[in-house]
Amino acid sequence: MELLLIRHAEPVEEHTSDGSPADPALTERGRAQSEALARWLAREGLDVLVSSPARRAQETAAAVALLLGKDVEIESRVRDANADADSYVPLEADRKGDRAGYHARLASYRESPRLTSIAERVNEALDDWTTRLRGGRLAVFCHGSVINVFAARVLGLGNAAFLEADYASAHRFLVSRKGIRSVKSLNETAYLLSDKLLSD
């Protein structure tokens, strides 16, 4: 079977004042990214669509679901490593505005236990879904942390923060009937090029 892990499209920056988890919506550009993604995925013959409970992931999935005429199933185990944080500042915002801060944030992210702490639930969820859908094609709309954790596992890497997944990027994995996992591609974004929707 083929598993597509898709990072959500571009969200707004959000900070909550009451300590509740930030759950940002997509920007206008993010909505355009999700629509370009949907047009591309419409040719893929997807069997099942699954999304993180995060608003940015669900809004990305919704554009695809609308075009394909499919429902989206919510899977809490593929939520972001920072799902409980009261602010959401895209890594890309740091990259454009504060290069030193961006590199410091990346280093901190790689050294923190947050990615290893989500590995069990992420891998369990994706194993459950791929076992359930043997021979099919599954798209999971999620987060960079989820993509890194699963890709590192498949590749046998100790560093679970090796990949900077672009907004609305697709990452393909193959899972055999015996459970053997392999990488088909990482960070597909060609469908965003014609509309100039790639991250700066």
JOBELRA-V169240 format. One record per residue. N is the residue number from 1. SS is DSSP state (H for helix, E for strand, L for the rest). PSI is psi as a letter, one per 40 degrees, with the letter a starting at -180 (none if undefined). NEAR is the number of other ideal C-beta (glycine too) atoms within 10 Angstrom. Layout:
n=N ss=SS psi=PSI near=NEAR
n=N ss=SS psi=PSI near=NEAR
This chain:
n=1 ss=L psi=i near=18
n=2 ss=E psi=h near=19
n=3 ss=E psi=h near=23
n=4 ss=E psi=h near=20
n=5 ss=E psi=h near=28
n=6 ss=E psi=h near=28
n=7 ss=E psi=i near=26
n=8 ss=L psi=i near=30
n=9 ss=L psi=i near=29
n=10 ss=L psi=h near=24
n=11 ss=E psi=i near=22
n=12 ss=L psi=i near=14
n=13 ss=L psi=i near=12
n=14 ss=E psi=i near=18
n=15 ss=E psi=h near=11
n=16 ss=L psi=i near=13
n=17 ss=L psi=e near=6
n=18 ss=L psi=e near=5
n=19 ss=L psi=e near=7
n=20 ss=L psi=i near=9
n=21 ss=L psi=h near=16
n=22 ss=L psi=h near=20
n=23 ss=L psi=g near=15
n=24 ss=L psi=i near=21
n=25 ss=L psi=i near=13
n=26 ss=E psi=i near=25
n=27 ss=L psi=i near=17
n=28 ss=H psi=d near=9
n=29 ss=H psi=d near=16
n=30 ss=H psi=d near=23
n=31 ss=H psi=d near=17
n=32 ss=H psi=d near=19
n=33 ss=H psi=d near=28
n=34 ss=H psi=d near=26
n=35 ss=H psi=d near=19
n=36 ss=H psi=d near=20
n=37 ss=H psi=d near=30
n=38 ss=H psi=d near=20
n=39 ss=H psi=d near=13
n=40 ss=H psi=d near=18
n=41 ss=H psi=e near=21
n=42 ss=L psi=d near=13
n=43 ss=L psi=e near=7
n=44 ss=L psi=e near=14
n=45 ss=L psi=f near=10
n=46 ss=L psi=h near=18
n=47 ss=L psi=d near=14
n=48 ss=E psi=h near=16
n=49 ss=E psi=h near=21
n=50 ss=E psi=i near=23
n=51 ss=E psi=i near=27
n=52 ss=L psi=i near=25
n=53 ss=L psi=e near=15
n=54 ss=L psi=i near=25
n=55 ss=H psi=d near=17
n=56 ss=H psi=d near=29
n=57 ss=H psi=d near=29
n=58 ss=H psi=d near=19
n=59 ss=H psi=d near=20
n=60 ss=H psi=d near=32
n=61 ss=H psi=d near=29
n=62 ss=H psi=d near=18
n=63 ss=H psi=d near=24
n=64 ss=H psi=d near=25
n=65 ss=H psi=d near=19
n=66 ss=H psi=d near=13
n=67 ss=H psi=d near=15
n=68 ss=H psi=e near=17
n=69 ss=L psi=f near=7
n=70 ss=L psi=i near=15
n=71 ss=L psi=i near=9
n=72 ss=E psi=h near=20
n=73 ss=E psi=h near=12
n=74 ss=E psi=h near=14
n=75 ss=L psi=h near=21
n=76 ss=H psi=d near=11
n=77 ss=H psi=e near=18
n=78 ss=H psi=f near=28
n=79 ss=L psi=i near=24
n=80 ss=L psi=i near=22
n=81 ss=L psi=d near=24
n=82 ss=L psi=f near=16
n=83 ss=L psi=d near=17
n=84 ss=L psi=e near=11
n=85 ss=L psi=i near=14
n=86 ss=L psi=e near=13
n=87 ss=E psi=i near=12
n=88 ss=E psi=h near=21
n=89 ss=L psi=h near=16
n=90 ss=L psi=h near=19
n=91 ss=H psi=d near=14
n=92 ss=H psi=d near=15
n=93 ss=H psi=d near=13
n=94 ss=H psi=d near=17
n=95 ss=H psi=d near=17
n=96 ss=H psi=d near=11
n=97 ss=H psi=d near=10
n=98 ss=L psi=g near=12
n=99 ss=H psi=d near=10
n=100 ss=H psi=d near=8
n=101 ss=H psi=d near=12
n=102 ss=H psi=d near=16
n=103 ss=H psi=d near=12
n=104 ss=H psi=d near=12
n=105 ss=H psi=d near=15
n=106 ss=H psi=d near=15
n=107 ss=H psi=d near=11
n=108 ss=H psi=d near=11
n=109 ss=H psi=d near=18
n=110 ss=H psi=d near=13
n=111 ss=H psi=e near=10
n=112 ss=L psi=i near=12
n=113 ss=L psi=e near=8
n=114 ss=H psi=d near=15
n=115 ss=H psi=d near=21
n=116 ss=H psi=d near=12
n=117 ss=H psi=d near=11
n=118 ss=H psi=e near=23
n=119 ss=H psi=d near=18
n=120 ss=H psi=d near=11
n=121 ss=H psi=d near=16
n=122 ss=H psi=d near=27
n=123 ss=H psi=d near=16
n=124 ss=H psi=d near=11
n=125 ss=H psi=d near=21
n=126 ss=H psi=d near=27
n=127 ss=H psi=d near=14
n=128 ss=H psi=d near=12
n=129 ss=H psi=d near=21
n=130 ss=H psi=d near=21
n=131 ss=H psi=d near=12
n=132 ss=H psi=d near=11
n=133 ss=L psi=f near=17
n=134 ss=L psi=h near=11
n=135 ss=L psi=e near=8
n=136 ss=L psi=a near=15
n=137 ss=E psi=h near=16
n=138 ss=E psi=h near=21
n=139 ss=E psi=h near=26
n=140 ss=E psi=h near=27
n=141 ss=E psi=h near=32
n=142 ss=E psi=b near=31
n=143 ss=L psi=i near=25
n=144 ss=H psi=d near=24
n=145 ss=H psi=d near=24
n=146 ss=H psi=d near=30
n=147 ss=H psi=d near=24
n=148 ss=H psi=d near=27
n=149 ss=H psi=d near=26
n=150 ss=H psi=d near=26
n=151 ss=H psi=d near=21
n=152 ss=H psi=d near=19
n=153 ss=H psi=d near=15
n=154 ss=H psi=d near=18
n=155 ss=H psi=e near=14
n=156 ss=L psi=f near=6
n=157 ss=L psi=i near=13
n=158 ss=L psi=d near=6
n=159 ss=L psi=h near=11
n=160 ss=L psi=f near=22
n=161 ss=L psi=f near=21
n=162 ss=L psi=e near=13
n=163 ss=L psi=h near=18
n=164 ss=L psi=g near=15
n=165 ss=L psi=h near=24
n=166 ss=L psi=i near=20
n=167 ss=L psi=h near=26
n=168 ss=L psi=f near=31
n=169 ss=L psi=i near=25
n=170 ss=E psi=i near=23
n=171 ss=E psi=h near=26
n=172 ss=E psi=h near=16
n=173 ss=E psi=i near=22
n=174 ss=E psi=h near=14
n=175 ss=E psi=h near=21
n=176 ss=L psi=i near=11
n=177 ss=L psi=d near=9
n=178 ss=L psi=e near=5
n=179 ss=L psi=e near=10
n=180 ss=L psi=h near=9
n=181 ss=E psi=i near=17
n=182 ss=E psi=i near=11
n=183 ss=E psi=h near=13
n=184 ss=E psi=d near=12
n=185 ss=E psi=i near=10
n=186 ss=E psi=i near=17
n=187 ss=E psi=f near=14
n=188 ss=E psi=h near=18
n=189 ss=L psi=e near=20
n=190 ss=H psi=d near=9
n=191 ss=H psi=e near=18
n=192 ss=H psi=e near=21
n=193 ss=H psi=d near=10
n=194 ss=L psi=d near=8
n=195 ss=L psi=e near=13
n=196 ss=L psi=f near=8
n=197 ss=L psi=e near=22
n=198 ss=L psi=i near=14
n=199 ss=L psi=i near=18
n=200 ss=L psi=none near=5
